[in-house]
Amino acid sequence: MSDKHNKNKDRAADEEKPELASPLLDLRERGPNALAPAPQSLGIWELAWPTIVASALQTMVRWADFMMVGDLGVEAVAGVGAAGQIYWMIQTLVMALSTGLVAILARAIGGGNRQEADQALRQSIIMGIVFGLASWFVVLPILEPMIGIMGVTDGVIAYGSEYLFWLLVGNVPFVLGFIFAAALRAAGDARMPLYIGILANLLNLFLNWVLIYGNLGAPALGVAGAGMASAIAMFVQLAVYWIMWSRGLLLLKPLLKGFRFDWGMSRRILHIGYPASIEGMVFQIGILSFMALMSVYGTAEFTAYQIGVQILSISFLPGNGFSIAASTLVGQHLGANDPDAAMRSGWRSLVMSMLFMGALGAALIAMAPMLAGWFIDDAEVIALTVDFIWILGIAQPLMAIEFVIAGALRGAGDTRFPLFAIFTGLFVFRVFPAMLIVLYWEGSIQLVWSVLLLDYLIKGIMLAERFRRGKWKTIKV
C-alpha cells in the first residue's frame, strides 16, 4: 500500500512539471551533484555573460591603446598593432595549458574530486611560470627582427619593439592571471574573473592616460607608456588572484601544500591541450595567408577587411562567452558520469549563442554604413566595408557553431578534432578557393570574402556531427 502511495505521489509530481515542446528550449542548467555547487546555481547564461562582459572590456582596452597612441602618428599605431599581433601569436602556446586545465579541472569538480582540481591548477601555475620566463628569454633578443619580418618601416619597428618589450615584462603575470581565470570558470565561477578583470582594465586605462601623455607629473613615455601600463595592470591582477586564492577566498581552495612538479598531471594537461595550441598557430597562419591574398587588390580592400573585422568583433563576444559555458558544463557533467546532461548543455549553449550572434550580426548589417563611417572618411573604403559586413554578418550563426561546439568538445577533452576541423575549413575551403579566385580567375574582392561562408559552413557541419555522434563522452582525461 505504501509503495502504491509513493508511486502516485511521484506521478502527481511529474504531472505538475511544465512540459516542454523540445528539450533544447529548456535553457536552464542544473549542476551534476552537491559537490559542484556553482553549476547548480548558475545556468548557461549566468556562466556566459560575465565572460562576454570581460571580453568586451579587454576589447575596449585594446582600442584605447590604439586611440591614445594615435596622437603620436601613424607609425606609432602601426608599431602597437604589429607588436600586439606578435604577442598574441606567442600566447597561442598558453592555450595548451588553459585548455588542458579546463578539461581536467571541470571534470574533477563535477566528480567531487577537489584535490585533483587543486593539483591541476598548481601544475598549470608551475608550467605557466616556465612558459612566461622562456618566452621572455627567447623573444627579447630578437624583438626588432620579429617585427621587421612584417616588412614595416624602421619607425614602426622602433615603436613596436618598445611596446612589445613591456608586454613581455608583464608576460608571466599575464599567463598566470589567464590560468586563474580559466580555472575559476571551469569550476563554475565566471563572475570573479570579471570583477578582477574590471579592476585591471580600469587601472590599465588610467595608467595609459598617465604614462602615455605624462599626466600627474609623470614623464610622457608614449608607446612605451602604453606597454608599461599593461604590464603594471597584469602584475596587480595577479597579486589580487594570488592573495585571494592563498587566503581561501576563491571558489577553488588551496587544499595542498607547496608546489611540487608532478610529471603525471603535467603530462595529462599538455596531452589534452597541445592540439589547441597548434590550432591557434594554424589559425594565425591561415588568417595571415588570407590577408596576403587580399592585399593584391589594394589598400582600400585590405583596410575595409580590417575595419569590418573590428566592427563585427562585437558579435563574436557572445560566442566566446557561450563557448566557456559549454566547456565548463560539459566537463562537469562528464565528471559526474552524466554524459546525456553534458550533451544537452552543449546544444543549449549553441542555441543561445546562435540567437545572440545572429541578432547582433543583423543589427551590425543594418548599421554598417554608419559604423564604417566612424572608422574612416573614405567613400570607397566605407562601401567595401559595408559589403564585407553583409557577408560575414550573415555567417554569424555558422560562426556560433565553431565557437560553442568546439568549446564543448575541448571541455570533454576532445581537442584534436577541432584542430582538424579548423585546418580543413581554413585552408581547404577558405585559403585555397581564395587563391584560385585571386590568382587564376581574377574575381572580385566580394567573391573572395564570400568563401568565408563556405569555410564556416564546412566547419559547422564537421563540428556539429562530431558532437552529435558522442565519441567525446568516452574520452579519458
ZIWO-V632518 format. One record per backbone hydrogen bond with DSSP energy under -0.5 kcal/mol. NH is the residue of the N-H (numbers start at 1). CO is the residue of the C=O. If there is no record, write none. Layout:
nh = {NH,NH}
co = {CO,CO}
//
This chain:
nh = {5,6,7,8,9,10,11,12,13,14,15,16,17,17,25,26,27,36,40,41,41,42,44,47,48,49,50,51,52,53,54,55,56,57,58,59,60,61,62,63,64,65,66,67,68,69,70,71,72,73,77,78,79,80,81,82,83,84,85,86,87,88,89,90,91,92,92,93,94,95,95,96,97,97,98,99,100,101,102,103,104,105,106,107,108,109,110,111,112,113,114,117,118,119,120,121,122,123,124,125,126,127,128,129,130,131,132,133,134,135,136,137,138,139,140,141,142,143,146,147,148,149,150,151,152,157,158,159,160,161,162,163,164,165,166,167,168,169,170,171,174,175,176,177,178,179,180,181,182,183,184,185,186,187,188,188,189,190,194,195,196,197,198,199,200,201,202,203,204,205,206,207,208,209,210,211,212,213,213,214,215,215,218,221,221,222,222,224,226,227,228,229,230,231,232,233,234,235,236,237,238,239,240,241,242,243,244,245,246,247,248,249,250,253,254,255,260,263,266,267,268,269,270,271,272,273,274,276,277,278,279,280,281,282,283,284,285,286,287,288,289,290,291,292,293,294,295,296,297,298,302,303,304,305,306,307,308,309,310,311,312,313,314,315,316,317,317,319,320,321,322,323,324,325,326,327,328,329,330,331,332,333,334,335,336,337,338,342,343,344,345,346,347,348,349,350,351,352,353,354,355,356,357,358,359,360,361,362,363,364,365,366,367,368,371,372,373,374,374,375,375,376,378,382,383,384,385,386,387,388,389,390,391,392,393,394,395,396,397,399,400,401,401,402,403,404,405,406,406,407,408,409,410,411,412,413,414,415,418,419,420,421,422,423,424,425,426,427,428,428,429,431,432,434,435,436,437,438,439,440,441,442,443,448,449,450,451,451,452,453,454,455,456,457,458,459,460,461,462,463,464,465,466,467,468,469,470,471,473,474,475}
co = {1,2,3,4,5,6,7,8,9,10,11,12,13,14,22,23,25,33,36,37,38,38,27,43,44,45,46,47,48,49,50,51,52,53,54,55,56,57,58,59,60,61,62,63,64,65,66,68,69,70,73,74,75,76,77,78,79,80,81,82,83,84,85,86,87,88,89,90,91,91,92,93,93,94,94,95,96,97,98,99,100,101,102,103,104,105,106,107,109,108,112,113,114,115,116,117,118,119,120,121,122,123,124,125,126,127,128,129,130,131,132,133,134,135,136,137,139,140,142,143,144,145,147,148,147,153,154,155,156,157,158,159,160,161,162,163,164,165,166,168,170,171,172,173,174,175,176,177,178,179,180,181,182,183,184,185,184,188,190,191,192,193,194,195,196,197,198,199,200,201,202,203,204,205,206,207,208,208,209,210,209,210,215,211,219,211,212,221,222,223,224,225,226,227,228,229,230,231,232,233,234,235,236,237,238,239,240,241,242,243,245,244,244,251,245,253,258,261,262,263,264,265,266,267,268,269,270,273,273,274,275,276,277,278,279,280,281,282,283,284,285,286,287,288,289,290,291,293,294,294,298,299,300,301,302,303,304,305,306,307,308,309,311,312,312,313,314,315,316,317,318,319,320,321,322,323,324,325,326,327,328,329,330,331,332,334,333,338,339,340,341,342,343,344,345,346,347,348,349,350,351,352,353,354,355,356,357,358,359,360,361,362,363,365,367,368,369,370,371,371,372,372,376,378,379,380,381,382,383,384,385,386,387,388,389,390,391,393,394,395,396,397,398,398,399,400,401,401,402,403,404,405,406,407,408,410,409,413,414,415,416,417,418,419,420,421,422,423,423,424,424,426,427,430,431,432,433,434,435,436,436,437,437,444,445,446,447,448,449,450,450,451,452,453,454,455,456,457,458,459,460,461,462,463,464,465,466,466,470,471,472}
//
